């Protein structure tokens, strides 16, 4: 977190009045003139007002209650608190006291940082008033993380997790790859994604009656190398890998009769055998099959699903939520589940992925590991910068970020980073050191980012470490 140090100043001013009024008689006669203050890194002058000028000298006691901040690290006050209490003396005929609170840091995005100052006692001459209650809350303004190094914990060599990373806060959110099956788009279109991280595939059938028996078709599968070539891999059975919402296999038409049944290959369970150092084993036993039919229900979705041979089905309503790119559903739980953060609260997704790869004879669907997707639907953009083609990572600065940098189609593609940051086949991979990336998050913050390693110190994969720095 970047800290800003500004010279601390404190002013206690005494305003005298000509009149002589009685001493304070209740705790409502003194209070902060502000109740809530939003602070950044500039000093803030806080005022305390007496209803009438004081008839005698005395002192005022303020309790300091910090939340997610520390004195001398995140803020200072003079006189310094002792056991979280500040004592401020005043003279007779005082009408107003003021002092300066100095923040030294800001909150990173998504973080709550504040200090509450509360008047808890006043002594006026020989009269003590111990139950004063006036207070002021000082909330620290948010700022994006400036420099950071993170390790995306994908769960070791079995790559059990998908990890969502928010660069501006440094927060990462991990979810099991098998925790969801379908993702229902929250935007204006009615589109549904399948879980490509577990090698799901889907085929539209000729019927719109979900009670009809659906024949299992082994060709509805993600491509796999069987030793003599690629088996299966028809790209028409998997979502378009560029992240364009209109490239999903499943579209939900406004005309109910035009929505046919889909045969769904549920892909694979997580791998259970722990791989050797440097290797990965992401996939285990097959998860089975399902048939589904999806209709519109006003602004929401109506999902019907059943086993392929079943004449009865289960129906659920899936509501759109415009705070998120998608609403996720799990057949295992029969309910919606929490997966990705809100659409403005993540930038990168570390995951296994179903890509479309040119194998010479055409494109096939294949599972890839160490994949980094950008939140293109939320507004994130990214470009690759090759060392030697311009400034180095160390030299690349805000002035190198042009208005056209993110205008190309590749910057919008969720594969803008993908697997281009590493060398080799899955079990012989290493980090490419000749490139870095420039990422713009949904809020407009721009970072330069480079990868450091794809394994931990023990050589266990699934621990991708990268560093990044805020440019603007």
C-alpha positions in Angstrom: 0.0 0.0 0.0 1.4 3.4 -0.9 1.8 5.7 2.1 1.7 9.5 1.8 3.6 11.4 4.4 2.6 15.0 4.8 4.0 17.4 7.4 1.8 17.3 10.5 0.4 20.5 11.9 -1.9 21.1 14.8 -3.6 24.2 15.8 -5.5 24.8 19.0 -7.2 28.2 18.8 -8.9 29.9 21.6 -11.7 32.4 20.8 -12.5 34.6 23.7 -15.7 36.4 24.2 -16.5 39.5 26.2 -19.5 38.0 28.0 -19.4 36.0 31.2 -21.9 33.1 31.1 -22.6 30.3 33.6 -20.5 27.1 33.5 -21.6 24.1 31.5 -24.6 22.4 33.0 -25.1 19.5 30.7 -23.3 17.5 28.1 -25.3 19.0 25.1 -23.4 22.3 25.5 -20.2 21.0 23.7 -19.9 19.1 20.4 -18.0 18.5 17.3 -19.2 20.7 14.5 -18.9 17.8 12.0 -20.3 14.3 12.3 -18.7 12.5 9.3 -15.6 13.5 7.4 -14.1 11.9 4.3 -10.3 12.1 4.4 -7.6 11.4 1.9 -4.0 12.4 2.7 -4.5 16.1 3.4 -4.7 17.4 7.0 -8.2 18.0 8.3 -9.1 20.7 10.8 -11.7 19.5 13.3 -13.7 22.0 15.4 -15.3 21.6 18.8 -17.9 24.3 19.8 -19.1 25.3 23.3 -22.7 26.6 23.4 -21.4 29.6 25.6 -17.9 30.8 26.4 -16.6 28.8 29.3 -16.7 30.5 32.8 -13.5 28.8 33.9 -10.5 26.9 32.6 -10.7 23.1 32.2 -9.9 20.2 29.9 -11.7 18.1 27.4 -11.1 14.3 27.0 -11.5 12.6 23.6 -11.4 8.8 23.0 -9.8 7.6 19.8 -11.2 4.4 18.3 -9.4 3.2 15.2 -10.8 0.7 12.7 -8.3 -1.2 10.5 -5.7 1.6 11.1 -2.8 2.1 13.5 -1.5 5.3 15.1 1.8 6.6 13.7 1.4 4.3 10.7 -2.0 5.4 9.3 -2.6 8.7 11.1 -1.3 11.1 13.8 -2.9 13.5 16.3 -1.1 16.0 18.6 -1.3 15.8 21.5 -0.7 12.1 21.0 -3.3 9.8 22.6 -2.4 7.9 25.8 -4.2 4.6 26.0 -6.5 5.9 23.2 -7.4 9.1 25.2 -6.5 12.7 24.2 -6.6 15.5 26.7 -7.0 19.0 25.5 -6.8 21.9 28.0 -8.7 25.2 27.5 -8.8 28.6 29.2 -11.7 30.5 30.6 -13.9 32.3 28.1 -13.2 29.7 25.4 -15.9 29.3 22.8 -14.2 27.0 20.3 -11.3 24.5 20.0 -9.9 23.2 16.8 -7.1 20.7 16.0 -5.8 18.9 12.9 -6.1 15.2 12.2 -3.3 14.0 9.8 -4.0 10.8 7.7 -0.8 9.1 6.6 -2.3 6.4 4.3 -5.3 5.8 2.3 -7.6 2.7 2.1 -7.1 0.4 -0.8 -10.3 -0.3 -2.8 -12.8 -2.4 -1.0 -11.1 -1.8 2.4 -12.8 0.0 5.4 -10.4 2.3 7.3 -11.7 4.9 9.8 -11.1 6.6 13.1 -13.8 7.7 15.5 -13.2 10.6 17.9 -15.6 10.9 20.7 -15.8 13.5 23.5 -16.1 11.4 26.7 -15.5 13.9 29.5 -15.2 17.6 30.3 -13.7 19.2 33.4 -14.6 22.8 34.0 -13.0 24.2 37.1 -14.0 21.8 39.8 -17.0 20.5 37.9 -16.6 17.2 36.0 -19.1 16.2 33.3 -18.1 12.5 32.5 -20.8 11.5 30.0 -20.4 13.7 27.0 -21.3 11.9 23.8 -20.5 14.0 20.7 -18.3 12.3 18.1 -17.0 12.5 14.6 -16.2 9.7 12.2 -13.2 10.1 9.8 -13.4 7.7 6.9 -10.3 7.1 4.8 -10.7 7.5 1.1 -10.0 4.6 -1.2 -7.1 4.4 -3.6 -5.9 1.5 -5.8 -2.9 -0.6 -4.8 0.2 1.0 -6.2 2.7 -1.9 -6.2 2.0 -5.5 -5.3 3.1 -9.1 -5.8 0.5 -11.9 -5.6 0.4 -15.7 -5.9 -2.8 -17.0 -7.4 -3.5 -20.2 -5.4 -5.1 -22.6 -7.8 -4.8 -25.5 -5.4 -1.6 -27.2 -6.4 -0.9 -29.6 -9.3 -4.6 -30.7 -9.5 -5.5 -27.0 -10.2 -8.7 -27.4 -8.1 -9.5 -23.7 -8.1 -10.5 -20.9 -10.4 -9.0 -17.7 -8.9 -10.4 -14.3 -9.5 -8.0 -11.4 -8.8 -8.8 -7.7 -8.3 -5.7 -5.7 -8.9 -6.8 -2.5 -7.3 -7.5 -4.1 -3.9 -5.1 -7.1 -4.1 -8.0 -9.3 -3.2 -8.2 -12.8 -4.8 -11.3 -15.1 -4.6 -10.9 -18.8 -5.2 -13.7 -21.2 -6.1 -13.7 -25.0 -6.9 -13.9 -25.5 -10.6 -16.6 -28.1 -10.1 -18.8 -25.8 -8.0 -20.8 -24.7 -11.0 -22.1 -25.9 -14.4 -24.0 -23.1 -16.2 -23.6 -19.3 -16.1 -26.6 -17.2 -17.0 -25.7 -13.8 -18.5 -27.0 -10.8 -16.6 -26.9 -8.3 -19.5 -29.6 -7.5 -22.1 -29.0 -10.7 -24.1 -30.2 -14.1 -23.0 -27.0 -16.3 -23.3 -25.7 -19.1 -21.2 -22.1 -20.3 -20.8 -21.0 -23.8 -19.9 -18.1 -24.6 -17.5 -15.1 -24.8 -19.8 -12.8 -25.3 -16.8 -14.0 -28.9 -16.4 -14.2 -29.7 -20.2 -18.0 -29.4 -20.5 -19.5 -29.6 -24.0 -23.1 -29.2 -25.3 -25.1 -30.0 -28.4 -28.4 -28.7 -29.5 -30.9 -31.5 -30.2 -33.7 -31.6 -32.8 -36.5 -31.6 -30.2 -38.0 -28.9 -27.9 -39.6 -31.5 -25.7 -37.4 -32.2 -22.7 -39.5 -35.3 -21.8 -38.1 -37.0 -24.9 -35.2 -39.4 -24.3 -31.9 -37.9 -25.3 -29.3 -40.3 -26.6 -25.8 -39.8 -25.2 -23.3 -38.9 -27.9 -19.6 -39.5 -27.0 -18.6 -37.1 -29.8 -20.0 -34.2 -27.7 -16.7 -33.7 -25.9 -13.7 -31.4 -25.7 -10.8 -32.7 -27.8 -8.2 -34.9 -26.3 -4.9 -36.3 -27.6 -5.2 -40.1 -27.7 -1.6 -40.7 -28.7 -2.2 -40.9 -32.4 -4.1 -37.6 -32.9 -6.9 -35.5 -31.5 -10.1 -37.4 -30.6 -13.3 -35.3 -30.8 -12.9 -31.6 -30.3 -15.8 -30.2 -32.5 -15.6 -26.5 -31.7 -19.3 -26.2 -32.3 -19.9 -28.0 -29.0 -18.0 -25.5 -26.9 -18.4 -21.7 -26.3 -16.3 -19.3 -28.3 -13.1 -18.8 -26.4 -12.8 -15.0 -27.1 -15.3 -14.2 -24.4 -17.8 -12.5 -26.7 -21.2 -13.2 -25.1 -22.7 -13.9 -28.6 -20.3 -16.8 -29.1 -21.9 -19.1 -26.5 -23.5 -22.3 -27.8 -26.6 -21.8 -25.8 -28.9 -18.8 -26.8 -32.4 -18.4 -25.4 -34.9 -17.2 -27.9 -37.9 -15.0 -27.1 -40.1 -17.4 -29.0 -40.6 -20.3 -26.6 -41.0 -23.0 -29.3 -37.7 -22.1 -30.8 -35.8 -23.1 -27.7 -34.7 -26.7 -28.2 -33.3 -29.2 -25.8 -29.5 -29.5 -25.3 -27.5 -32.6 -24.5 -24.8 -31.6 -21.9 -21.6 -33.4 -21.3 -20.8 -32.4 -17.8 -17.1 -32.8 -18.2 -14.7 -34.2 -15.6 -14.2 -34.3 -11.9 -11.1 -32.8 -10.4 -7.9 -34.9 -10.6 -7.2 -36.8 -7.4 -3.7 -38.2 -7.9 -1.2 -35.7 -6.8 1.2 -35.1 -9.7 5.0 -35.0 -9.5 6.7 -31.6 -9.0 6.4 -29.5 -12.2 3.5 -31.5 -13.5 -0.3 -31.1 -13.5 -3.2 -33.5 -13.2 -6.4 -31.4 -13.5 -9.0 -33.9 -14.6 -10.4 -37.1 -13.0 -13.5 -39.2 -13.6 -16.2 -38.2 -16.0 -19.1 -36.3 -14.4 -21.9 -37.7 -16.5 -24.6 -36.2 -18.8 -27.7 -34.0 -18.5 -30.3 -32.7 -20.8 -31.6 -29.1 -20.4 -34.1 -26.7 -22.0 -33.9 -23.0 -21.2 -36.7 -20.5 -21.7 -37.2 -16.8 -20.9 -39.2 -15.9 -17.9 -39.8 -12.1 -18.2 -36.3 -10.6 -17.6 -35.1 -13.9 -16.1 -34.4 -17.5 -17.2 -36.4 -20.7 -16.7 -34.2 -23.8 -16.6 -35.5 -27.3 -17.0 -33.1 -30.2 -16.6 -33.2 -34.0 -16.2 -31.2 -37.1 -16.8 -31.0 -37.9 -20.5 -33.3 -40.9 -20.2 -35.8 -39.3 -17.8 -39.4 -38.3 -18.8 -39.6 -36.0 -15.8 -37.6 -32.8 -15.2 -36.8 -30.2 -12.5 -37.6 -26.6 -13.2 -36.0 -23.5 -11.5 -36.1 -19.8 -12.2 -32.7 -18.1 -12.6 -32.8 -14.4 -11.9 -30.5 -11.9 -13.6 -28.4 -9.7 -11.3 -26.9 -6.7 -13.0 -24.2 -6.4 -10.3 -22.6 -9.5 -11.8 -21.7 -10.7 -15.3 -23.4 -14.0 -14.7 -25.7 -15.9 -12.3 -24.2 -19.4 -11.7 -26.1 -22.6 -11.3 -25.0 -26.1 -10.1 -26.8 -29.3 -10.9 -25.3 -30.9 -7.8 -27.0 -28.4 -5.5 -29.9 -27.7 -7.7 -29.5 -24.0 -6.9 -27.6 -20.9 -7.8 -24.1 -20.6 -6.3 -21.6 -17.8 -5.7 -18.7 -17.9 -8.1 -17.1 -14.7 -9.6 -17.2 -11.4 -7.7 -19.3 -8.5 -8.9 -18.4 -7.4 -12.4 -16.5 -4.3 -11.3 -14.6 -6.2 -8.6 -12.3 -8.5 -10.5 -9.8 -8.2 -13.4 -8.1 -11.6 -14.0 -9.3 -15.2 -13.7 -6.6 -17.9 -13.3 -8.2 -21.2 -14.5 -8.0 -24.2 -16.7 -9.8 -23.3 -19.9 -11.3 -24.7 -23.1 -9.6 -23.0 -26.1 -10.0 -23.5 -29.8 -6.6 -24.5 -31.2 -5.4 -24.8 -34.8 -3.8 -28.3 -35.0 -2.9 -27.9 -38.7 -6.0 -29.7 -40.1 -8.3 -27.1 -38.5 -9.4 -25.8 -35.2 -10.4 -28.2 -32.4 -11.4 -27.6 -28.8 -8.7 -28.5 -26.3 -8.2 -28.0 -22.5 -5.3 -25.7 -21.5 -3.9 -25.0 -18.1 -2.2 -21.9 -16.6 -4.8 -19.8 -18.4 -5.4 -16.1 -17.4 -8.6 -14.6 -18.6 -9.4 -10.9 -18.4 -12.8 -9.6 -17.3 -13.7 -8.4 -20.7 -17.4 -8.3 -20.1 -16.8 -6.1 -17.0 -14.6 -3.7 -19.0 -11.1 -5.0 -18.4 -8.6 -4.7 -21.2 -5.0 -6.0 -21.7 -2.2 -5.9 -24.2 1.1 -7.8 -24.4 4.3 -5.9 -24.6 7.5 -7.6 -25.9 10.8 -6.6 -24.3 13.0 -5.0 -27.0 10.0 -3.7 -29.0 9.8 -0.7 -26.8 10.5 0.3 -23.1 11.4 -2.5 -20.7 9.1 -3.4 -17.8 11.2 -1.3 -15.5 11.1 1.7 -17.9 7.5 1.4 -19.0 5.6 4.4 -17.4 2.4 6.3 -17.5 3.5 8.3 -20.5 3.7 5.1 -22.6 0.0 4.5 -22.1 -1.6 6.0 -25.2 -5.3 6.4 -26.0 -5.0 3.7 -28.7 -3.3 1.1 -26.6 -6.4 -0.8 -25.7 -8.4 -0.1 -28.9 -7.5 -3.3 -30.8 -9.6 -6.5 -30.9 -7.0 -8.4 -29.0 -7.2 -6.1 -26.0 -10.9 -6.9 -25.7 -10.5 -10.7 -26.1 -10.6 -12.5 -22.8 -7.5 -14.4 -24.1 -5.4 -11.2 -24.2 -3.1 -12.8 -21.7 -4.2 -16.5 -21.9 -1.2 -18.8 -21.9 1.1 -16.5 -23.9 3.0 -15.7 -20.7 4.5 -19.3 -20.4 6.5 -21.7 -22.5 6.0 -25.4 -23.2 3.5 -28.2 -22.8 1.5 -28.4 -19.6 4.1 -30.6 -17.8 7.2 -28.8 -19.1 6.1 -25.2 -18.7 8.2 -22.1 -17.7 7.7 -18.4 -17.6 8.5 -16.3 -20.6 10.8 -13.6 -19.6 10.7 -11.6 -22.8 7.2 -10.0 -22.2 4.9 -8.2 -19.9 1.3 -6.9 -20.0 -0.5 -3.7 -19.5 -3.9 -4.1 -17.9 -6.7 -1.6 -17.6 -9.3 -2.6 -15.0 -13.0 -1.8 -15.1 -12.5 1.4 -13.1 -9.9 2.7 -15.5 -6.8 2.1 -13.4 -3.9 1.0 -15.6 -1.2 -1.5 -14.4 1.9 -3.0 -15.9 2.1 -6.7 -14.9 4.6 -9.5 -15.4 4.8 -13.1 -14.3 7.5 -14.4 -12.0 6.8 -18.2 -11.5 4.2 -20.9 -12.1 5.2 -23.1 -9.1 6.0 -22.7 -5.5 9.5 -23.3 -3.9 8.8 -27.1 -3.8 8.1 -27.1 -7.5 4.4 -27.7 -7.0 2.3 -26.2 -9.9 -0.9 -24.2 -9.4 0.9 -21.3 -7.6 1.3 -18.6 -10.2 3.2 -15.6 -8.9 3.1 -12.2 -10.6 3.9 -8.6 -9.8 2.3 -5.4 -11.0 2.5 -1.6 -10.6 0.0 1.1 -11.0 0.7 3.5 -13.9 -2.3 5.8 -13.8 
